[in-house]
Amino acid sequence: MPGDGVQPSLRELVALRAAVQGRRPPRKGRLGTSGQAPSPMRGRGMEYAESREYAIGDDVRHIDWRVTARSGKAHTKLYQAERERLTLIVADTAPALYFGTRVRFKSVQAARAGAVACWAAVRDGDRVAALRGSLREPPVAPAAGTRGALRVLDALVRWYSAPPPDDAGLDIALEHARRLLKPGSRLLVLADPASMAAIPPARWSALSMHSQVRVLLLSDPLERDPPQARLPFHSGGHRLELDLASARQRQAWRRAFGLPLDEARTQLPARGVTVDVLSSEAPSDAWLSLRERVA
């Protein structure tokens, strides 16, 4: 039944709100607006307010060329701090996630980790949104507070209860994300390590240029450390048997499961992306940094 480790339940995702209750409250800025998160924001994190005539000392990078051309006088753009930052959760729904050998499926852990991120965003005063790689289903629209969180949690339950038949891949999901993100947004990507190989490296650089990007890779203990024995598997109604005592089979296993995870951990930080690994049997909030907890 839902909530048994095979499928997530809305009740368990709502209950995870307690996992972030002890986090430090967001610091107040000089203008009294909520929400500098514990991690630094990328980009300006500002919204356009108006344009006025250019004055000596103004940043030339903010010149409003359209108004300047129309008026014949140099004008510069003025910005104000965004009132509510966006936290966007991108859900990888690759079939490889709907598997697990300890405590819960990786898909259930993804839903739970997404719920932790969602409640943390609400705690910080952010608007929350979510999407997956689909050419038909629209994103969960950004909204603040408990109402916004529940919309996202409902989507996570639907997406991670069974593989969606129209999954178009993580790269499509990230393209949708690029269109939604604003400077200063936070992006959390819930992904299977195997899905990372299809993402062009430039995609990560573009996303992290003005946003805080974090990738949470879901793993299972069997994938990381298989026993040296013959293991039976059932797939598509067929029974398969792998001899993991064989050096050749273990090497192939390593290429399939260990290599994608290691490559993501070593290559993405150079693209400005924070990478964490969350095992299926770990606490669902284990990926939160120490700065996000009360000392």
N, C-alpha and C positions, 0 to 999 in steps of 0.2 A: 504494500500500500504506500501512497505518497508519504515521504518523510522517513522511509525505512533505510535510506542510504542508496536506493536505486533511483528514486525520483524525489525532487525537492518538494516541500510543501510551503504554502504561504505562511502557515503558522510558524514554522521554524525560521523562516527568513525574517519575519516580524520580530521574533524573539531575539534575534541577533543585535537588535538595537542596544541591548545591555552591554554588548562587547565594546561599544565606543562611548559609553556614558562617562567613563573615567578619563577620557582624553582632555588635554588642556583646552580651555576655551580659546577661541580665535582672538588674536590681538587686535586692538582698535588702531586705526590709522589716525593721522593727524586731523583728518576731516571728520572723524567720528564714524566712518563707514565700517561695516563689519567685514571681517573676513580676510585678513592675511593668514593663509594657512601655514602650518609649521614648515613646509617646504617652500623654497623661493618660487615666485611666479616667473614665467618666461614672458618676454615681450612687454608692451606697455601696460596691458591690463586696463586700458582706458577706452572711453567712448568719445566719439566726436561730439562737441557741444555747439560750436559756432565758428565763424571766421571774422577776423577784424583786420584793419590795416597793419601792415608789417611795421614793427618798431625795432630800433637798433638793439641787438642782443637776442632777438628771437631766433629760434633754431631754424636754419634755412631748409632743413629736411621737412619741415611742416608747412612750407609755403603751399597755399591753395591756388594751384595754377589756373583752375577754371574761373574762379572769382577774379583773380588777377587779370586774366585775359579779357574778361567781360567788363571790368571796371576801369582798366588801364592803370590801376595802382596795385602795388604789391600787397597781398593779403596773406595772413598766416592762419592756420587752423588751431583752434583751442580744444583741449580735451579735458574730460572730467573722469574721475575714478568710476569704474563700473560699480553699480549699486549691488548687483548680484553676479557672482562669478558662476560659470557653468562647469559642472562636473559631468562628463560624458562617459558612459560605460559601453564598451564595444564587446559584444559576446561572440566569440568563435563558436560555431555549432557544427564543427566537423564530426563525422561519425566516430572518430577515434576517441573522442571525449567520453562517450557513453560506455564506459568500461571501468572496472575497479576490482581490486582484490582485498583491500583493507578498509574497513569502516564504511566507506561510501564510494560511489562512482566518482570519477573525475568531473563529470558533468554536474553532479550535486555539489561538489566542492566549489566549482566555478560559480554556481548560483549563490552559494553561501558567501563566498568572497565578494561577489558583486553586491550582495545585501550589506555586508560590512562597509564597503566603500560608499554605498548609497546613504547609510545612516551617518557615516562620518561627514559626508557632504552636507547633509541636512544640519548636522551639529555645527558645521562651519558657516551656515547661512547661505550655502550655494543653491542654485537651481540644479536639478538632476535630470538627465535624459539617458536614453539607452537605444541601441540599435544592433542589428545583426546583418550578416551578408545575405540580403534578399533583394530581388528585383521587383518584388510585389508588396511586401509589408513595409509600411512607413516607419520611421523611428518613433520611439516614445517621446513626445514633445517635452521640452524643458519646462519644469514647474518646481516651485519651491515648497518646503515644508513636508509634513506627513503625507499630504495628498499627492505630491510629486513622487515621494518615495514609494508609496503603495502602487502607483502605476508602473514604476520600474520593477518592483518586486513581482508583480503579477506577470509581467513579460518574462522575467527570468524563470519563473516557474513553468510557463508555457514552453519556452525555448529549450529548457534543460530537462524536461520530462521525457522527451523522445527526440531523435534527430529530425529536424524540420525537413520535409521533402523537397523544399525549394532552396536549400542552402546553396549560395552562390560563391562561398569562399570568403576568407578573411580579408583578402585584398579589396574586394568589393565593399566590405564593411568599412574598411579604412578610408576608402574614397568617399563614402557617404559621410564619414566623420570629418574629413577635411572640409566639407562644405558647411558643417554646423559649427565648427570651432571658431572662437573669437580669440584675439590676443589675451593671454592670461588665463585661459581655460585649463582645466585639468582633464586628462584623458587616461582612463584605465582600460587596458586591453586584456581580456580573459582569453587565453589561447592554449591550444595543444602545441607542444614544441614542433611537431611535424608540420603544422600549418605555417610556420615562420619561413620556411624555405621559399615559398611562393611570393614573398613580399620583396619588392625591389628595395635595396638599401636606401635609395634616394627618398623613398616614401617616408621613412622614419625621420630623416633629416628635415624634411618639409614640415612634418607634424610637430616636431620638437622645437622648431625655430621660434615660435611664439606661444607655445603651450607647454605645460608640464606633462610629460608622457611617461606612463609607467606600464610595463608589461608584466602580467602575472602568468607564469607558465605552470600548467597543471600537470602533475606527474603521479605515477603509481609506483609503490615499492617494487613490484615485479618488473616493471620496465627498467628501473635503475639497477637492480641487483637480482637477476634471475637465478634460480637454483641450478646447479649442475646436475640435471636429471632430464628424463624424458617427460614432457608435459603435453597432455591432451588439450586441444582447443576445439570449440564448436563455432563455426562461422558460416552463415548462410545455409544452415541446415546440414552442413557437412562437418565431419569430425577430422581434425588435423592433429598430427603429433610432431612435436619438435624435439630433437635430441640436443638439449642445451648442455650436455656433457661434451659435445663435439666442439672443438676449437673453431671450426669453420662456421658452425651455427651460431656460436656466441659472438663471433666477429660480425656476422650479418645482423644479429640482434643489436649489437652495439651501434652499428651504422644506422639502424632504423630508429632507435630510441635515445641512445645517449648522445650521438653526434649532433642532432638538431638542437638539443637543449644546450650543449656546451658551446656551440657556435653562437647561439643567441646571447648567451651570457657574456661572451668575450667580444662580440662585434657591436651589439647595440649600444653599450655605453659610449662608444666613440661617436655615435649618432645623436647623443644627447638624451638617450632613453634609459630610464632606470629599469632594471630587470630583477624580478624575484621569482623563486621557485616555490610552489606550494604543493606539498604531497597530499594525497587523498586522506591520509590518516591524521594529518596535523590539525591543530586548532584553526578554525577558519579565519581568525584575525591574526594569525602568526606573522603575516607579511607586513603588518603595520610596524613602522619604525619605533624605536624607543622614544623618540621625540614626540610621538603621537600618543604616548601613554603618560599617566601620572607617575612621577618618580617615587 
